[in-house]
Amino acid sequence: MELTFYTNLAAVYFEMKEYEKCIEQCEIAVSKSKGDNYDAHKMCKALGRKANALAQQHKYVESIACFKDALMEYND
C-alpha cells in the first residue's frame, strides 16, 4: 500500500484546480492507510492536501477540521 501515488495524483488535480478529484484521491489515501501499520507522515500529507482543496472551495469549516485531523495524526 503506497500512499504516495494517491497524494501525488491529488497534488496534480490540485494544480489543475480540479478540487473534487483532489479530495477524492486524498480520501482514497486515507482509507487505504487505515489499519495497524501505516506511515503517519504520508497520512498527514493526504489530510493536508484535502484541507487545502476544501479551502479553495471556500469550505473553511471542513478545511479547518481536516487540518486539525492532520495535526492530530502526525505526533512525532
CYANA upper distance limits for C-alpha pairs under 8 A (distance plus 0.5 A):
  1 MET  CA     32 LYS  CA      7.57
  1 MET  CA     33 SER  CA      8.25
  2 GLU  CA      6 TYR  CA      8.44
  3 LEU  CA      7 THR  CA      6.77
  3 LEU  CA     29 ALA  CA      5.98
  3 LEU  CA     32 LYS  CA      8.08
  3 LEU  CA     33 SER  CA      7.95
  3 LEU  CA     42 LYS  CA      7.06
  3 LEU  CA     43 MET  CA      8.16
  4 THR  CA      8 ASN  CA      6.35
  4 THR  CA     42 LYS  CA      7.55
  5 PHE  CA      9 LEU  CA      6.62
  6 TYR  CA     10 ALA  CA      6.56
  6 TYR  CA     25 GLN  CA      6.01
  6 TYR  CA     26 CYS  CA      7.05
  6 TYR  CA     28 ILE  CA      7.65
  6 TYR  CA     29 ALA  CA      6.22
  7 THR  CA     11 ALA  CA      6.70
  7 THR  CA     25 GLN  CA      7.32
  7 THR  CA     26 CYS  CA      6.65
  7 THR  CA     29 ALA  CA      7.39
  7 THR  CA     45 LYS  CA      7.74
  7 THR  CA     46 ALA  CA      6.10
  7 THR  CA     49 ARG  CA      8.10
  8 ASN  CA     12 VAL  CA      6.89
  9 LEU  CA     13 TYR  CA      6.87
  9 LEU  CA     22 CYS  CA      7.91
  9 LEU  CA     25 GLN  CA      7.38
 10 ALA  CA     14 PHE  CA      6.59
 10 ALA  CA     21 LYS  CA      7.60
 10 ALA  CA     22 CYS  CA      4.73
 10 ALA  CA     23 ILE  CA      7.53
 10 ALA  CA     24 GLU  CA      8.40
 10 ALA  CA     25 GLN  CA      5.87
 10 ALA  CA     26 CYS  CA      6.75
 10 ALA  CA     49 ARG  CA      7.80
 11 ALA  CA     15 GLU  CA      6.76
 11 ALA  CA     22 CYS  CA      7.33
 11 ALA  CA     49 ARG  CA      7.70
 12 VAL  CA     16 MET  CA      6.79
 12 VAL  CA     22 CYS  CA      8.25
 13 TYR  CA     17 LYS  CA      6.69
 13 TYR  CA     18 GLU  CA      5.57
 13 TYR  CA     19 TYR  CA      6.99
 13 TYR  CA     21 LYS  CA      6.70
 13 TYR  CA     22 CYS  CA      5.57
 14 PHE  CA     18 GLU  CA      6.22
 14 PHE  CA     19 TYR  CA      6.08
 14 PHE  CA     22 CYS  CA      6.12
 14 PHE  CA     53 ALA  CA      7.16
 18 GLU  CA     22 CYS  CA      6.85
 19 TYR  CA     23 ILE  CA      6.63
 19 TYR  CA     53 ALA  CA      5.78
 19 TYR  CA     54 LEU  CA      7.90
 19 TYR  CA     56 GLN  CA      8.03
 19 TYR  CA     57 GLN  CA      7.86
 20 GLU  CA     24 GLU  CA      6.71
 20 GLU  CA     53 ALA  CA      8.21
 21 LYS  CA     25 GLN  CA      6.80
 22 CYS  CA     26 CYS  CA      6.82
 22 CYS  CA     49 ARG  CA      8.28
 22 CYS  CA     50 LYS  CA      7.40
 22 CYS  CA     53 ALA  CA      7.32
 23 ILE  CA     27 GLU  CA      6.63
 23 ILE  CA     49 ARG  CA      8.26
 23 ILE  CA     50 LYS  CA      5.62
 23 ILE  CA     53 ALA  CA      7.06
 23 ILE  CA     54 LEU  CA      8.17
 24 GLU  CA     28 ILE  CA      6.80
 25 GLN  CA     29 ALA  CA      6.81
 26 CYS  CA     30 VAL  CA      6.69
 26 CYS  CA     46 ALA  CA      5.59
 26 CYS  CA     47 LEU  CA      7.17
 26 CYS  CA     49 ARG  CA      7.53
 26 CYS  CA     50 LYS  CA      6.32
 27 GLU  CA     31 SER  CA      6.56
 27 GLU  CA     46 ALA  CA      8.24
 27 GLU  CA     50 LYS  CA      8.30
 28 ILE  CA     32 LYS  CA      6.63
 29 ALA  CA     33 SER  CA      6.72
 29 ALA  CA     43 MET  CA      7.75
 29 ALA  CA     46 ALA  CA      7.02
 30 VAL  CA     34 LYS  CA      7.20
 30 VAL  CA     43 MET  CA      6.70
 30 VAL  CA     46 ALA  CA      7.25
 30 VAL  CA     47 LEU  CA      7.92
 33 SER  CA     37 ASN  CA      8.44
 33 SER  CA     38 TYR  CA      6.08
 33 SER  CA     39 ASP  CA      8.11
 33 SER  CA     43 MET  CA      7.31
 34 LYS  CA     38 TYR  CA      7.75
 38 TYR  CA     43 MET  CA      8.33
 39 ASP  CA     43 MET  CA      6.83
 40 ALA  CA     44 CYS  CA      6.50
 40 ALA  CA     73 GLU  CA      6.75
 40 ALA  CA     74 TYR  CA      6.05
 41 HIS  CA     45 LYS  CA      6.77
 41 HIS  CA     74 TYR  CA      6.54
 42 LYS  CA     46 ALA  CA      6.81
 43 MET  CA     47 LEU  CA      6.83
 43 MET  CA     70 ALA  CA      8.04
 43 MET  CA     73 GLU  CA      7.88
 44 CYS  CA     48 GLY  CA      6.55
 44 CYS  CA     70 ALA  CA      5.19
 44 CYS  CA     71 LEU  CA      7.62
 44 CYS  CA     73 GLU  CA      6.64
 44 CYS  CA     74 TYR  CA      6.54
 45 LYS  CA     49 ARG  CA      6.66
 45 LYS  CA     70 ALA  CA      7.99
 46 ALA  CA     50 LYS  CA      6.72
 47 LEU  CA     51 ALA  CA      6.62
 47 LEU  CA     66 CYS  CA      6.64
 47 LEU  CA     67 PHE  CA      7.26
 47 LEU  CA     69 ASP  CA      7.71
 47 LEU  CA     70 ALA  CA      5.86
 48 GLY  CA     52 ASN  CA      6.74
 48 GLY  CA     66 CYS  CA      7.57
 48 GLY  CA     67 PHE  CA      6.37
 48 GLY  CA     70 ALA  CA      6.63
 49 ARG  CA     53 ALA  CA      6.78
 50 LYS  CA     54 LEU  CA      6.70
 50 LYS  CA     63 SER  CA      8.13
 50 LYS  CA     66 CYS  CA      7.73
 51 ALA  CA     55 ALA  CA      6.69
 51 ALA  CA     62 GLU  CA      7.94
 51 ALA  CA     63 SER  CA      4.89
 51 ALA  CA     64 ILE  CA      7.44
 51 ALA  CA     65 ALA  CA      8.50
 51 ALA  CA     66 CYS  CA      5.78
 51 ALA  CA     67 PHE  CA      6.27
 52 ASN  CA     56 GLN  CA      6.83
 52 ASN  CA     63 SER  CA      7.29
 53 ALA  CA     57 GLN  CA      7.00
 53 ALA  CA     63 SER  CA      8.40
 54 LEU  CA     58 HIS  CA      6.96
 54 LEU  CA     59 LYS  CA      5.75
 54 LEU  CA     60 TYR  CA      7.34
 54 LEU  CA     62 GLU  CA      7.30
 54 LEU  CA     63 SER  CA      5.70
 55 ALA  CA     59 LYS  CA      5.90
 55 ALA  CA     60 TYR  CA      5.84
 55 ALA  CA     63 SER  CA      5.99
 59 LYS  CA     63 SER  CA      6.58
 60 TYR  CA     64 ILE  CA      6.55
 61 VAL  CA     65 ALA  CA      6.80
 62 GLU  CA     66 CYS  CA      6.65
 63 SER  CA     67 PHE  CA      6.71
 64 ILE  CA     68 LYS  CA      6.69
 65 ALA  CA     69 ASP  CA      6.78
 66 CYS  CA     70 ALA  CA      6.75
 67 PHE  CA     71 LEU  CA      6.75
 68 LYS  CA     72 MET  CA      6.68
 69 ASP  CA     73 GLU  CA      6.61
 70 ALA  CA     74 TYR  CA      7.00
 71 LEU  CA     75 ASN  CA      7.93
